[in-house]
Amino acid sequence: MFQKISLSLFFVFSLSFSQAQMSKNENKAAIKEVLLEAYANAMHNRGDLYTMQLGFSTDFVSYGLTAKNEVIQETFEDWLNWAISKKESGGYPSAPNQQVTLDFQSIDIVEEMAMVKLSFKVGGKTQRIDFMGLYHFQEGWKIVSRAYQMIPTKS
């Protein structure tokens, strides 16, 4: 009897763990999709302003550090205006040797928040490391922040 109860409890816990793990994997896949489509493809490669707006929170903020140790802050509106300007000047689609790709290094999810570390590559070469913050809203995952570190080019 004890073995049957133990086996049943083991099965229930295993099943619960599998469902939780599957949900986490599905969230990771959705997060990657948002970053690939809204950030890499829509913003940098294609100039798809609609997809960009779907994947970013309007409260998005980006932070960087200049060589003079000054913080650079950009809003979603800044990024949208940049993409509009690039589109109007014929900068889309990006040339094949200038295509942006993302190499996901880690994805940490806590409840409705995710932090993603990724390599931002242009033409296959890492240009910077991005730390992207996302929140899960009613309509899905959205990018709310970015902090980045430029990677020095090797001479």
N, C-alpha and C positions, 0 to 999 in steps of 0.2 A: 504494500500500500504506500509506504513512504517513498519507494522508488518511483511509483506512478506519479505521485504529487510532485516530487523533485523534477522528474522528467517533464511534466506538464508546465511547471513554473519556468524551467529552463527554456522550453519551447515558446512560452508567452514572452519572456524577456528577450529572446532571440528575435522573435517576430517584431516586437516593439522597436528593438535596436535597428533592424533592417528597414522598417518604415521611416524611422528618424534619419537614418543614413541616406536613404533614397531621397527624402525631402531636401536634405542638405546638398546632395549632388545635383538635384534639379535646380535649387537656388544658385549654385555655382555656375551651372550652365546658363541660366537666365542672366546672371551678372556678366558673364563673359560676352553673351550676345549683345547686351546693352552697350558695353564698352567697345566691342568690335563695330557694331552698326552705327551708333550715335557719335562716338568719339573718333575712331580711326577712319571708318568709311564715309559717314555723312559729313563730318566736319573737315577732315583732311584730304580724303581721296576723291569724293564725288561732289561735294557742295550741296548735299541734300538737306536744305534748311528745315523741312518738315520733320524728317527723322531725327535731326539734331534736337529740335524742340520737344520731341516725344521722349528722348532719352536723358535730357538734362532738366534739373529743377531750375525754375526761374531765379531761385535764390543761390545758385551755384557761385562759388568763389574759387579762384586759383591763386596759389601763393608760390613765389619763387624768391631766390636770393641772388642779388647782383654780385659782381666781382668787388664792388665797394661795400659789401655787407648791408645793402639796402633791400628791404622787402618789396617785391613787386606784387601787386594785387590786381587781379582782373575779374570782372563779373561775367555772368552769362551774356548780358547785353553787349559787353565788349567783344566777346567771342563771336556772337551772332553778327555784329557789325563787321568784324574781320572777315567772316565767311561770305557775307553779302558783297563786300568790296572785292574779295578774291574772285567771286563768281562773276561780278560785273566786268572785271578786267580780263576775263577769259582764263583764269587760273585753274579751272576744273575742266575735265578730270585731271588729276595729277599724272605726270609722266610716269611710265613704268619704273624708271630708276629712282623716282621720288615717292613711290607708294609707301604709305605708313602701315606698319604691321605692329602687333603687340605680342610680346612674349610674357605670359602670365607666370610670375614667380611665386605668389602666394595669394590666397583668398581666405580671409578670416570673416566669419559671420557670427554676430551676436544678436539674437532676436531679430529686430528689424533693421539692423545696421550691418554694413560690410565695409571692410578695408582691403583694398587690393594693391599689391605691389607688382608693378610691371615694367618691363623694358620697352621704351618707345623707340621704334626703329624706323629709319627713313632709308629706303633703298637697301634694306637688309643690315644696316649698321646702327648700333645702339647710339642714340643721340642723348637720351636722358633716362633717368629712373623716375617714374611717376608713382605716387601714392594716391589712389583714387578712393574717395569716400562715397558710399551710396547708402540710401535709405529705401526701404520697401514701403511704398505708398499703396493706396487702394488700387491704383491702376498698374502697379508693378514697380520694379527697381528703377531708380533714377539717380543720376550722378549729381552729387551736391557739393563736392569739393575735390581739389587737387593740390598737392604740394609736390614739387619736383626738384631734382638735382641734375644739373647738366653734367654730362660725361665729357671730360676734356678729350679732344681729338689727338690721336698719336701722330707725331710728325715723322 
